[in-house]
Amino acid sequence: MFRQEKDGDPMRHGGSVMAPDAELAMHYARELFGRRQESVRLWIVRRVDIVDLHDPDLLQPPLDRSFKKPGGYVMRDKLAAARAAVGQAKPKARSR
Amino acid sequence: MTDPLALDPVLAPSDRSTATPTSTPAPTRAHDEAYDAWFERFEAHLAAGGTVESTDAMPDEYRTAVLRFVEMHANSELMGVLPEREWLMRAPTLRRKLALTAKVQDEVGHAQLLYRVAEDLGKPREAMFDDLLAGKTKFHNVFHYPTKGWADVGMIAWLVDAAAIVAQMALRESSYAPYARTMRKICWEESVHIMHGRDVVITMATGTPGQRADIQDALDRWWGPLMQMHGPRSPREKDMDLRWRIKAKTSEELRQEFLTIYVPRIRELGLVIPDPELRFDETVGEWRYSEPDWDELRTVVTNHGPMSEARLEFRRLARAETAWVRDTILAAPQAA
């Protein structure tokens, strides 16, 4: 069972229900995850229809991927050198 | 970001998806009171900050406006990798090559996400490719120009992506919720591209006189297209995309925001912005600049730019060469 908490939010997994068919599953889900008006939308999906990928070799490979992250680019020293080369002081925050 | 010069919507009524079983069927379009009342309620919902999901009923006018906006954005992500891919094999170091490859992969991924959003609005992906390649729909002006050197790669990743992200940040609150959610992921990835681009430019700024000259030359060539990128000023009250909160800011607001953040960052590197009129006017709190060349923008986005035809031709070739893959995949479920 996936639920949306408010309009525009992503659908998030909220739990599961056991039911013999889709219609009863919907009623159970509504009672369990919607009775305090805490959801604006529910998706009920059969567990067997979910493709589960949980392979660290594919999702968390032990390789240096720092070039894909903001922290992979440290420019402070280079920037200071570039400013010094042209005689520029560090600009004030929000300077025009 | 939107392109005020965009062509008319190309969604034929027969291509529009009908409301799904979970949604209330939209009243049929006619000049009847029921439709007008429903349309009014829909607009009030948007004005109050409401959002729309792909499975909700929505007026054709709104559906078409979102589709045109998202399709143009998707096209731009897809075509936008072509100027950069030319430099994959010529990147100066292995790390730069990895970073540029990752950026190209990200942008194609953005095209995938955005074409999905557009598809759900009722236009098949193949029809979007047909229209792009036939010149019926557009992609952003900045991707119609050549990349002459490595400095251009840095300039694109830094300033073109920066100008784009200014617009994209504002789209995270779009009334069309699937687009807003997609933009949250895209902005997160774009922020890395800007870091990569700025790193390339700063590295060259601390390099040889030749490298410094290269980045100045790249800035000289890219400044015009950058200033044109968000489009001409247009009155807020006439812009339906703003009224329906598909986007949040006018082209001029985006350009001002871009200038405020990036002019100091460009100047601190000793680079000279090629516009003698550029200055911040303290009295009105706005940047003044030479009028961008709107004729150039019009020429370029209608596929008469220096590289328009070559890039479209490359895309046609790639599409033809990979047709067998799509055919095989689409045929598989039938064979099973």
Contacts between the chains, C-beta under 8 A, distances in Angstrom:
chain1	res1	chain2	res2	distance
A	7	B	50	6.3
A	7	B	51	4.5
A	7	B	53	8.0
A	7	B	177	6.9
A	8	B	51	3.7
A	8	B	177	4.2
A	8	B	180	6.2
A	8	B	181	7.7
A	9	B	177	8.0
A	10	B	181	5.5
A	41	B	53	7.6
A	67	B	95	6.0
A	67	B	98	5.1
A	67	B	99	4.2
A	67	B	102	6.2
A	67	B	196	7.2
A	68	B	99	7.8
A	68	B	102	5.0
A	68	B	192	6.1
A	69	B	192	6.2
A	70	B	191	6.0
A	70	B	192	5.5
A	70	B	195	5.2
A	72	B	99	7.9
A	72	B	192	7.7
A	72	B	195	7.5
A	73	B	192	7.9
A	73	B	195	4.0
A	73	B	196	6.3
A	73	B	198	7.4
A	73	B	199	4.6
A	75	B	195	7.8
A	75	B	198	6.5
A	75	B	199	5.7
A	75	B	202	5.4
A	78	B	199	7.6
A	78	B	202	4.9
A	78	B	203	6.2
A	78	B	206	5.6
A	79	B	202	5.5
A	79	B	268	7.7
A	81	B	206	4.8
A	82	B	202	5.4
A	82	B	205	4.2
A	82	B	206	4.9
A	82	B	268	7.5
A	82	B	269	5.1
A	82	B	270	7.3
A	83	B	268	5.5
A	83	B	269	7.5
A	85	B	205	7.4
A	85	B	206	6.4
A	85	B	270	6.8
A	86	B	268	8.0
A	86	B	269	6.9
A	86	B	270	2.9
A	88	B	267	7.5
A	88	B	268	4.9
A	88	B	269	7.8
A	88	B	270	6.5
A	90	B	268	7.7
A	91	B	264	4.8
A	91	B	268	5.6
A	94	B	260	7.9
A	95	B	264	5.3
A	96	B	260	7.0
A	96	B	263	7.4
A	96	B	264	7.0
A	96	B	280	4.0
